[in-house]
Amino acid sequence: MTQYLLCARQLLVKLVQWLLMLMLLTMTCVMFAQIIWRYLLQSPLVWSEELALLLMVWMTFLGSALMLERKEHVAIDLLVEWLPPSLNRPMQIIGALVVLTFNVALTYGALLIVETAREAIMPGLKISSTWQYLGVLIGGGLLVLVSIEALLQALFGTAETQEHRS
């Protein structure tokens, strides 16, 4: 069972990486096209800014989940370094609980906004605004999953996983 979960996790990480690369490429092409159409052809694309904003939101939250999974987020560990080693694990648990609580609140708030924005339409793209906020909801869901994994590692991790995290 653990091997299947590990395989699913790795597949999900790869999928998110590819989606992020595709979104960045798309946003770059769209903004380049906007510059060409606006300044050279004197006919701006009305949908380009909205698409760039939509992609930016998705990239922000999917990228945040990926960075948290890789443990590349900014962390202030000065307090942990000052504490005796016997308190490292309790501090990791407290930190993981704080991050998990924040990510659950973020995801719940995103769910409320997705439900509220169902009727709103993005005028340039002519699609529901839900698509924009869905990036926050899905990214938040991934952040919650990664936070749960970090909490479980802090609670039950071996010495090897504790060293790897430092």
C-alpha positions as a Markdown table, in Angstrom:
| # | Residue | x | y | z |
|---|---|---|---|---|
| 1 | Met | 0.0 | 0.0 | 0.0 |
| 2 | Thr | 2.8 | 2.4 | 0.9 |
| 3 | Gln | 4.5 | 1.9 | -2.5 |
| 4 | Tyr | 1.2 | 2.7 | -4.3 |
| 5 | Leu | 0.9 | 5.9 | -2.3 |
| 6 | Leu | 4.5 | 6.8 | -3.0 |
| 7 | Cys | 4.0 | 6.2 | -6.7 |
| 8 | Ala | 0.8 | 8.3 | -6.8 |
| 9 | Arg | 2.6 | 11.1 | -4.9 |
| 10 | Gln | 5.5 | 11.1 | -7.4 |
| 11 | Leu | 3.0 | 11.0 | -10.3 |
| 12 | Leu | 1.1 | 14.0 | -8.8 |
| 13 | Val | 4.3 | 15.9 | -8.3 |
| 14 | Lys | 5.4 | 15.3 | -12.0 |
| 15 | Leu | 1.9 | 16.4 | -13.2 |
| 16 | Val | 2.1 | 19.6 | -11.2 |
| 17 | Gln | 5.6 | 20.3 | -12.5 |
| 18 | Trp | 4.4 | 19.8 | -16.1 |
| 19 | Leu | 1.3 | 21.9 | -15.6 |
| 20 | Leu | 3.4 | 24.7 | -14.2 |
| 21 | Met | 5.8 | 24.7 | -17.1 |
| 22 | Leu | 2.9 | 24.6 | -19.6 |
| 23 | Met | 1.1 | 27.5 | -17.8 |
| 24 | Leu | 4.3 | 29.6 | -17.7 |
| 25 | Leu | 4.9 | 29.0 | -21.4 |
| 26 | Thr | 1.3 | 29.8 | -22.2 |
| 27 | Met | 1.4 | 33.0 | -20.2 |
| 28 | Thr | 4.6 | 34.1 | -21.8 |
| 29 | Cys | 3.2 | 33.5 | -25.3 |
| 30 | Val | 0.0 | 35.3 | -24.5 |
| 31 | Met | 1.7 | 38.3 | -23.1 |
| 32 | Phe | 4.1 | 38.4 | -26.0 |
| 33 | Ala | 1.1 | 38.2 | -28.4 |
| 34 | Gln | -0.5 | 41.1 | -26.4 |
| 35 | Ile | 2.5 | 43.3 | -26.9 |
| 36 | Ile | 2.6 | 42.5 | -30.7 |
| 37 | Trp | -1.1 | 43.1 | -31.2 |
| 38 | Arg | -1.2 | 46.2 | -29.0 |
| 39 | Tyr | 1.9 | 48.1 | -30.2 |
| 40 | Leu | 2.5 | 46.8 | -33.7 |
| 41 | Leu | -0.9 | 46.0 | -34.9 |
| 42 | Gln | -2.8 | 48.6 | -32.9 |
| 43 | Ser | -5.5 | 46.1 | -31.9 |
| 44 | Pro | -5.1 | 44.9 | -28.3 |
| 45 | Leu | -6.3 | 41.5 | -27.3 |
| 46 | Val | -9.2 | 41.9 | -24.8 |
| 47 | Trp | -8.8 | 38.5 | -23.2 |
| 48 | Ser | -5.0 | 38.4 | -22.7 |
| 49 | Glu | -4.8 | 40.1 | -19.3 |
| 50 | Glu | -7.6 | 38.0 | -17.9 |
| 51 | Leu | -5.9 | 34.8 | -19.1 |
| 52 | Ala | -2.5 | 35.9 | -17.7 |
| 53 | Leu | -4.2 | 36.7 | -14.3 |
| 54 | Leu | -6.0 | 33.3 | -14.3 |
| 55 | Leu | -2.7 | 31.5 | -15.1 |
| 56 | Met | -0.8 | 33.5 | -12.5 |
| 57 | Val | -3.3 | 32.5 | -9.8 |
| 58 | Trp | -3.0 | 28.8 | -10.7 |
| 59 | Met | 0.8 | 29.0 | -10.9 |
| 60 | Thr | 1.0 | 30.7 | -7.5 |
| 61 | Phe | -1.0 | 28.1 | -5.7 |
| 62 | Leu | 0.2 | 25.0 | -7.5 |
| 63 | Gly | 3.7 | 26.3 | -7.2 |
| 64 | Ser | 3.2 | 26.9 | -3.5 |
| 65 | Ala | 2.2 | 23.3 | -3.0 |
| 66 | Leu | 5.2 | 22.1 | -5.0 |
| 67 | Met | 7.5 | 24.3 | -3.0 |
| 68 | Leu | 6.0 | 23.1 | 0.3 |
| 69 | Glu | 6.5 | 19.5 | -0.8 |
| 70 | Arg | 10.1 | 20.2 | -1.6 |
| 71 | Lys | 10.5 | 22.1 | 1.7 |
| 72 | Glu | 11.7 | 25.2 | -0.2 |
| 73 | His | 9.3 | 27.7 | 1.5 |
| 74 | Val | 10.8 | 30.4 | 3.6 |
| 75 | Ala | 11.2 | 29.3 | 7.2 |
| 76 | Ile | 12.5 | 31.1 | 10.2 |
| 77 | Asp | 14.2 | 28.4 | 12.3 |
| 78 | Leu | 16.3 | 30.7 | 14.5 |
| 79 | Leu | 14.1 | 29.8 | 17.5 |
| 80 | Val | 14.5 | 26.1 | 16.8 |
| 81 | Glu | 18.2 | 26.5 | 16.6 |
| 82 | Trp | 18.2 | 28.2 | 20.1 |
| 83 | Leu | 16.2 | 25.4 | 21.7 |
| 84 | Pro | 17.8 | 22.3 | 23.0 |
| 85 | Pro | 17.7 | 19.3 | 20.6 |
| 86 | Ser | 15.1 | 17.5 | 22.8 |
| 87 | Leu | 12.6 | 20.2 | 21.8 |
| 88 | Asn | 13.2 | 20.0 | 18.0 |
| 89 | Arg | 10.5 | 17.3 | 17.4 |
| 90 | Pro | 7.8 | 19.1 | 19.5 |
| 91 | Met | 8.6 | 22.4 | 17.6 |
| 92 | Gln | 8.4 | 20.5 | 14.2 |
| 93 | Ile | 5.0 | 19.2 | 15.3 |
| 94 | Ile | 3.8 | 22.6 | 16.3 |
| 95 | Gly | 5.1 | 24.1 | 13.1 |
| 96 | Ala | 3.4 | 21.4 | 11.0 |
| 97 | Leu | 0.1 | 22.0 | 12.9 |
| 98 | Val | 0.2 | 25.8 | 12.3 |
| 99 | Val | 0.9 | 25.3 | 8.6 |
| 100 | Leu | -1.8 | 22.7 | 8.3 |
| 101 | Thr | -4.3 | 24.9 | 10.1 |
| 102 | Phe | -3.5 | 27.9 | 7.8 |
| 103 | Asn | -3.8 | 25.7 | 4.6 |
| 104 | Val | -7.1 | 24.2 | 5.8 |
| 105 | Ala | -8.5 | 27.7 | 6.4 |
| 106 | Leu | -7.2 | 28.9 | 3.0 |
| 107 | Thr | -8.8 | 25.9 | 1.2 |
| 108 | Tyr | -12.1 | 26.4 | 3.0 |
| 109 | Gly | -12.1 | 30.1 | 2.1 |
| 110 | Ala | -11.4 | 29.2 | -1.5 |
| 111 | Leu | -14.3 | 26.8 | -1.5 |
| 112 | Leu | -16.6 | 29.5 | -0.3 |
| 113 | Ile | -15.4 | 31.9 | -3.0 |
| 114 | Val | -15.7 | 29.3 | -5.7 |
| 115 | Glu | -19.3 | 28.7 | -4.7 |
| 116 | Thr | -20.0 | 32.5 | -4.6 |
| 117 | Ala | -18.3 | 33.3 | -8.0 |
| 118 | Arg | -20.2 | 30.7 | -9.9 |
| 119 | Glu | -22.5 | 33.3 | -11.5 |
| 120 | Ala | -19.7 | 35.8 | -12.3 |
| 121 | Ile | -18.3 | 35.9 | -15.8 |
| 122 | Met | -14.8 | 37.1 | -16.9 |
| 123 | Pro | -15.8 | 39.5 | -19.6 |
| 124 | Gly | -12.7 | 39.1 | -21.9 |
| 125 | Leu | -12.6 | 35.3 | -21.8 |
| 126 | Lys | -16.4 | 34.8 | -21.5 |
| 127 | Ile | -15.9 | 32.0 | -18.9 |
| 128 | Ser | -17.0 | 31.7 | -15.3 |
| 129 | Ser | -14.8 | 33.4 | -12.6 |
| 130 | Thr | -14.9 | 30.1 | -10.9 |
| 131 | Trp | -12.0 | 29.0 | -13.0 |
| 132 | Gln | -9.8 | 31.6 | -11.5 |
| 133 | Tyr | -10.7 | 30.7 | -7.9 |
| 134 | Leu | -10.5 | 27.0 | -8.6 |
| 135 | Gly | -6.8 | 27.4 | -8.8 |
| 136 | Val | -6.8 | 28.5 | -5.2 |
| 137 | Leu | -9.0 | 25.6 | -4.2 |
| 138 | Ile | -7.0 | 22.9 | -5.9 |
| 139 | Gly | -3.6 | 24.4 | -4.9 |
| 140 | Gly | -5.0 | 24.8 | -1.3 |
| 141 | Gly | -6.1 | 21.1 | -1.4 |
| 142 | Leu | -2.6 | 20.1 | -2.5 |
| 143 | Leu | -1.1 | 22.3 | 0.3 |
| 144 | Val | -3.3 | 20.5 | 2.8 |
| 145 | Leu | -2.2 | 17.1 | 1.6 |
| 146 | Val | 1.5 | 18.2 | 1.8 |
| 147 | Ser | 0.9 | 19.6 | 5.3 |
| 148 | Ile | -0.7 | 16.4 | 6.5 |
| 149 | Glu | 2.3 | 14.5 | 5.2 |
| 150 | Ala | 4.7 | 16.9 | 7.0 |
| 151 | Leu | 2.7 | 16.5 | 10.2 |
| 152 | Leu | 2.8 | 12.7 | 10.0 |
| 153 | Gln | 6.6 | 12.9 | 9.4 |
| 154 | Ala | 7.0 | 15.1 | 12.4 |
| 155 | Leu | 4.8 | 12.8 | 14.5 |
| 156 | Phe | 6.1 | 9.4 | 13.4 |
| 157 | Gly | 9.2 | 10.2 | 11.3 |
| 158 | Thr | 12.4 | 8.2 | 11.8 |
| 159 | Ala | 15.7 | 9.9 | 12.5 |
| 160 | Glu | 16.5 | 9.7 | 8.8 |
| 161 | Thr | 13.5 | 11.8 | 7.9 |
| 162 | Gln | 14.2 | 14.2 | 10.7 |
| 163 | Glu | 17.8 | 14.7 | 9.3 |
| 164 | His | 16.5 | 15.0 | 5.7 |
| 165 | Arg | 14.2 | 17.9 | 6.8 |
| 166 | Ser | 17.0 | 20.0 | 8.3 |
